[in-house]
Amino acid sequence: MIDSNEAAEAPAIAETLRGAAEVAVRPLDAGDYLLTGQNGTVLVERKRVPDFLSSLKGRLWDQLERIRSFEGTKVLILEGNVGFYRRTGWNETAVLAMMDKIAVEMGIPIIPTPDERGTAAYLLWKHRRLGEVREPRDYPLRVARRDMTVEERALFTLEGMCGHKTAIALLEHFGTLGDLICFVRSNPYPAVEARLSAVKVGGRRIPESTIRTIYEVVNFRFGSGTR
């Protein structure tokens, strides 16, 4: 599986993978590539060297923490000339120390690749190493952390239908995920729309399309449609 943003950013990699393997493009909460096979699952984050350096003092660590909590194998691909930091004023020891922290302390191996072609070659090799899944595949839609609190799991469940901020607003309004689901299940759509549209998210009403999605998902009988 390829994260939808990554597929748009690196279409050449996506096309190479499609030519040799079964590929699904969907939003991933963590990582850029999710490889599955008979021998396990691998979550891969790809960083071009300039992006890697620019994110060392910020978002990279949040991304790596999410990857670190993944139950399968984790890999960080570092794409491009690693020595690039010497031309951009970075302290060499500091960069190497942070790479050591990622690989040793966080347990996320770093795989260097020269370019997108090399990245695609590594991903295909890793895919083959995992082994083909003979039966039809069910891809996980999102990647959940194994150390989530109960509150985080309730939020994770709901935000798949309506987004993060709307999920928080609805859980605060109803108190529990069960109360929200029971209300949606026990009432006709007009009543559900009337109550949910009264919930404000950032000062605005929840869009009717979002309310309808929640209603349809909660009332959907699993197995009655195509996935």
N, C-alpha and C positions, 0 to 999 in steps of 0.2 A: 504494500500500500504506500502511496506517495501523498504527503500533505498537499492540499490544493494550492497553497501559496508557493510551495517549493516547485510544484509542477509548472506553475506560471513563470517562476523565476529561472528555472533551468529546464526548458522544454527539450533540449538536446538529450539530456540524461533520461528524461521521461520517455522519449521516443525510442532510445536505445533499449531501455528496459522492456517496453511494450513489444519490441521485435523479438524478444527471447523469453519472455515470461508473462504470466497472468498478472495484470496490474489493475489496481483500483485507485482512484484519486478521490480522497476525502479529507476533510479537516482533521488534523491530529492535534491533541492537546499538548503533546510533547514530541520532539524529534521531527525529522523530515521524511524518514523512510521506516516502515515497519515490515520486516521480512519474516515470513512464517514458513514452517516446514515440518517434516516428521521429527526432526531432531531439535526442535526448539523455536524460539522467537528472538529476533534481534531488533532493537530500536536504534536507529542511526541518526545522528545530528551532523549535518554538513555545514562547515564554515570555510569560506574563502579566507585566506590569510589576512587581507586587509580588514574584513569584517570581524575576524577573530580578535585582532588587535584592538579595534575600535570598541569592542564590546567587553574587553577584559575588566574595565572599571565599572561595568554596569550590568546589563541584562543577561550576559552570558551565564553568570552564576545562578540566576533564577532558572534559566533554561536547563542548566546542568543538574540542578537539584531535582527538577521534575523528572529528568531522564534517570537520575540515580535511583529514584524510587520505583522505577519500572522493574517488574519481577523477572524479566528475561535478561538476555545479554545486552549490554550497552556499548556503543561505539561512537567516537567522535572522529569524523573525517576532517582533516585539515588540508584544504585544497590550495595548491599553489606553492610558490617559493617561500619556504619557512624563513629563510634568511632575509626576507623583506624587511623585518623589523630593524635591521642594521641601517637601512636607508631612511628610516622615519623617526630617528631620535629615541627609540625605545632603549631602555637599559637591558642589555643582553641577559644579565643574571636574573633580573626581575621576570623577564618573559619565560626563561627556562624554568625558574622556580614555580611559576604559575602552571606551566605545562606539567611539571612534576606533581603538583598538587592534584591536578585533574586525573592524571594516570595512576598515581600511587595512593594518595589519600582518598580520593573519591571513587577509585576503582573503575574509571572509564578509560579504556585504552584509546590512544590517539593513533589513527592510521593516516599517514601522509600520502596524498596523491598529487601528481603534477598539474592536473587540469580536469575538466569535466569528463573527458574521455577516460581518464584513469579512475575517476570516481565511479563511473558506470561499470567499468571492468571489475572493480572491487565488489560492487553491489551484486553483480551477476555471479561472480565467484562465490560470494557468501550465500547467495540464494541457492546455488547448486549444492553447497556443503550442507545446507539444512535439509536437503532431500525433498523430493516432490511429495505433495499431499495428494494421495490417489482419490480420495472422496471429495465431493464438492466442498469448497471452502466457505466458512462464515467468518468474515473479517470483523474484528472488534471495531466499533465506530469511534470510540474514544479510548484514551489510555488513562486508566485510573491509578492513583498512587495507592500502594498497599498500606501506607501509614495514615490514611485519612481518618479524621474523627467522624463520629456519627453525624454531626452537624454538616461537615464537609461532604459526606456521602449523600445526604438529603439534597444539598445544594447541587452536587454533581448530577444527581438523577434528574432534577427538574430543569437545570439550565440547558440540557440537551434539547428541550422543547421550546425554550423561550429566551435563552441567553442569560448571562450571569446577573445583570442588574435587575432584570424582571423577576428572575427566580428569587433573589433576595427579598424583593418587595412583596411577592406573593407569600413566601414563607413567613415573613413578619406579619402579614395581614391574617393568614389562616392559623398560624401557630405551629402546625405540623404538616408534613407532606401528606400524611394520611387524611387529614381533614380536608385539604384541597382536593385530593383525588375523590374522596367520598362525595363532596359537594358536586364536582363535575359529573360524577357517575349517576347521581341521584336526581339531577335536574335537567330539564330540556335546555336546548342551546340558548334560547332568548334569556332565560334566567341566569345562565352562566355568563353570557355576554354582559348583561346588566351589572352583575356584581364585580366581575373582573375588570371591566372598563372603568369602574370607580376607583381602582387602585392606581395610584400615581407612581411613576418611575421618573425621577428627575423632574418632577413638576408636570409631567405629561401623562395622558392616558395610555394604557396598553393598546397597541394597534389591534383592530378587529381581526386582521389576518393571524396575529399571534394567538389570540384567544381561540380562534377556530382551530388552529394547529393543536393547541392543548386539548381541546374538546375531542378532536378526532383521534389523537394519539391515545388518550386515556380510555376512550370507548372502542378502540380498534381491537377486534378479535384476532389474536395472533394466529397466523397460518391461513387467514382468509384472503390475503393479498400477496402480491409479489414483492420480493426484496431486491 
